[in-house]
């Protein structure tokens, strides 16, 4: 309030996990370039944040989860204007996921070659490896089952690129 009243600054609060606080919305996919030259890089940055390297020995699973993230987000970007993390989660949880993925590869309608590379890599793995990759991905995306987080990441109320130009403040509420 002080910044708004006395400094004429616009303030936003991002509190995705708090049911008792009204939150502004933030969707990281809003910032992904539509230019294919930069789109993959932008998506890889988001994947690195959501799927961090936690252990030295987890390299294969981390890389595989990030590949799955990239594959599915590339697919979603061709299907809608701006996908959300919830739609990404839901797509990965769809019934008969691997059959659906094989069907999409067979149709050949997706423009991104990286989609096909990552899809074929997953589809050519043995059943146990496929299952473990999908389970690892789901474990990292489980946050987006929460209705509060889904809603808070379903849109964008502010543009972080304008942060310095527009005397804007964004506060992030981290619950205890």
NORLIN-V123959 format. One record per pair of residues at least 4 apart in sequence whose ideal C-beta (glycine too) atoms are under 7 Angstrom apart, sorted by the first residue. I is the first residue (numbers start at 1). GAP is how many residues later the second one is. D is the distance in whole Angstrom. If there is no record, write none. Layout:
i=I gap=GAP d=D
i=I gap=GAP d=D
//
This chain:
i=1 gap=4 d=6
i=2 gap=4 d=6
i=3 gap=4 d=5
i=3 gap=6 d=4
i=3 gap=8 d=5
i=3 gap=166 d=6
i=4 gap=5 d=6
i=4 gap=7 d=6
i=8 gap=159 d=7
i=9 gap=158 d=5
i=9 gap=159 d=7
i=9 gap=160 d=6
i=10 gap=156 d=7
i=10 gap=157 d=7
i=10 gap=158 d=5
i=11 gap=158 d=5
i=11 gap=160 d=7
i=12 gap=12 d=4
i=12 gap=145 d=6
i=12 gap=146 d=5
i=12 gap=157 d=7
i=12 gap=158 d=5
i=13 gap=8 d=7
i=13 gap=10 d=6
i=13 gap=11 d=6
i=13 gap=158 d=5
i=13 gap=160 d=6
i=14 gap=9 d=6
i=14 gap=10 d=6
i=14 gap=12 d=5
i=14 gap=138 d=7
i=14 gap=156 d=6
i=14 gap=158 d=5
i=14 gap=159 d=7
i=15 gap=6 d=4
i=15 gap=8 d=4
i=15 gap=158 d=4
i=16 gap=7 d=6
i=16 gap=132 d=6
i=16 gap=133 d=5
i=16 gap=136 d=3
i=16 gap=137 d=6
i=17 gap=131 d=6
i=17 gap=132 d=6
i=17 gap=158 d=5
i=18 gap=5 d=7
i=18 gap=155 d=6
i=18 gap=157 d=6
i=19 gap=129 d=6
i=21 gap=152 d=6
i=23 gap=129 d=5
i=24 gap=133 d=4
i=24 gap=134 d=6
i=25 gap=127 d=6
i=25 gap=128 d=7
i=25 gap=129 d=6
i=25 gap=130 d=4
i=25 gap=131 d=6
i=25 gap=132 d=5
i=26 gap=126 d=7
i=26 gap=127 d=6
i=26 gap=130 d=6
i=27 gap=55 d=7
i=27 gap=57 d=6
i=27 gap=126 d=5
i=27 gap=127 d=7
i=27 gap=128 d=6
i=27 gap=129 d=5
i=28 gap=18 d=5
i=29 gap=53 d=5
i=29 gap=54 d=5
i=29 gap=55 d=7
i=30 gap=52 d=6
i=30 gap=126 d=4
i=31 gap=11 d=7
i=32 gap=7 d=6
i=32 gap=10 d=4
i=32 gap=11 d=6
i=33 gap=5 d=4
i=33 gap=6 d=5
i=33 gap=9 d=5
i=34 gap=5 d=7
i=35 gap=4 d=6
i=38 gap=4 d=6
i=39 gap=4 d=6
i=40 gap=4 d=6
i=40 gap=30 d=7
i=40 gap=74 d=6
i=41 gap=4 d=7
i=42 gap=4 d=7
i=43 gap=4 d=6
i=43 gap=27 d=5
i=43 gap=30 d=5
i=44 gap=4 d=6
i=44 gap=26 d=7
i=45 gap=4 d=7
i=46 gap=4 d=6
i=47 gap=4 d=5
i=47 gap=19 d=4
i=47 gap=22 d=4
i=47 gap=23 d=6
i=48 gap=4 d=7
i=50 gap=90 d=6
i=51 gap=11 d=6
i=51 gap=14 d=5
i=51 gap=15 d=5
i=51 gap=18 d=6
i=51 gap=89 d=5
i=53 gap=5 d=7
i=53 gap=9 d=5
i=54 gap=4 d=6
i=58 gap=4 d=5
i=59 gap=4 d=6
i=60 gap=4 d=6
i=61 gap=4 d=6
i=61 gap=75 d=5
i=62 gap=4 d=6
i=63 gap=4 d=6
i=64 gap=4 d=6
i=64 gap=69 d=4
i=64 gap=72 d=7
i=65 gap=4 d=6
i=65 gap=68 d=7
i=65 gap=71 d=5
i=65 gap=72 d=4
i=65 gap=75 d=6
i=66 gap=4 d=6
i=67 gap=4 d=6
i=67 gap=51 d=4
i=67 gap=54 d=7
i=68 gap=4 d=6
i=68 gap=50 d=7
i=68 gap=54 d=7
i=68 gap=65 d=6
i=68 gap=69 d=5
i=69 gap=4 d=6
i=69 gap=68 d=7
i=70 gap=4 d=6
i=70 gap=44 d=6
i=70 gap=48 d=6
i=71 gap=4 d=7
i=71 gap=44 d=5
i=71 gap=47 d=4
i=71 gap=48 d=6
i=72 gap=4 d=6
i=72 gap=16 d=6
i=72 gap=19 d=6
i=72 gap=20 d=6
i=73 gap=4 d=6
i=73 gap=10 d=6
i=73 gap=15 d=6
i=74 gap=4 d=7
i=74 gap=38 d=4
i=74 gap=40 d=6
i=74 gap=41 d=5
i=75 gap=4 d=7
i=75 gap=29 d=7
i=75 gap=35 d=6
i=75 gap=40 d=6
i=76 gap=4 d=6
i=76 gap=7 d=4
i=76 gap=11 d=6
i=76 gap=12 d=6
i=76 gap=15 d=7
i=77 gap=6 d=6
i=78 gap=32 d=6
i=78 gap=33 d=6
i=83 gap=4 d=5
i=83 gap=5 d=6
i=84 gap=69 d=6
i=84 gap=70 d=5
i=85 gap=4 d=6
i=85 gap=59 d=5
i=85 gap=68 d=5
i=86 gap=4 d=6
i=86 gap=58 d=5
i=86 gap=64 d=4
i=86 gap=67 d=7
i=86 gap=68 d=7
i=87 gap=4 d=6
i=88 gap=4 d=7
i=88 gap=53 d=7
i=89 gap=4 d=6
i=89 gap=52 d=5
i=89 gap=55 d=4
i=89 gap=56 d=7
i=90 gap=4 d=7
i=92 gap=5 d=7
i=92 gap=45 d=6
i=92 gap=46 d=6
i=92 gap=49 d=7
i=93 gap=45 d=7
i=94 gap=6 d=6
i=96 gap=4 d=6
i=97 gap=4 d=6
i=97 gap=37 d=7
i=98 gap=4 d=6
i=98 gap=25 d=7
i=98 gap=32 d=6
i=99 gap=4 d=6
i=100 gap=4 d=6
i=101 gap=4 d=6
i=101 gap=18 d=6
i=101 gap=22 d=6
i=102 gap=4 d=6
i=102 gap=21 d=6
i=103 gap=4 d=6
i=104 gap=6 d=7
i=105 gap=11 d=6
i=105 gap=14 d=5
i=105 gap=15 d=7
i=105 gap=18 d=7
i=110 gap=5 d=5
i=113 gap=4 d=6
i=114 gap=4 d=6
i=115 gap=4 d=6
i=116 gap=4 d=6
i=117 gap=4 d=6
i=118 gap=4 d=7
i=119 gap=4 d=6
i=120 gap=4 d=6
i=121 gap=4 d=7
i=122 gap=8 d=6
i=122 gap=11 d=6
i=125 gap=4 d=4
i=125 gap=5 d=5
i=125 gap=8 d=7
i=126 gap=4 d=7
i=127 gap=4 d=6
i=128 gap=4 d=6
i=129 gap=4 d=6
i=130 gap=4 d=6
i=131 gap=4 d=6
i=132 gap=4 d=6
i=133 gap=4 d=6
i=134 gap=4 d=6
i=135 gap=4 d=6
i=136 gap=4 d=7
i=137 gap=4 d=6
i=138 gap=4 d=6
i=143 gap=6 d=6
i=144 gap=5 d=6
i=144 gap=6 d=6
i=146 gap=4 d=7
i=147 gap=4 d=6
i=148 gap=4 d=6
i=149 gap=4 d=6
i=150 gap=4 d=6
i=158 gap=10 d=7
i=158 gap=12 d=6
i=162 gap=4 d=5
i=162 gap=6 d=6
i=163 gap=5 d=5
i=163 gap=7 d=7
//
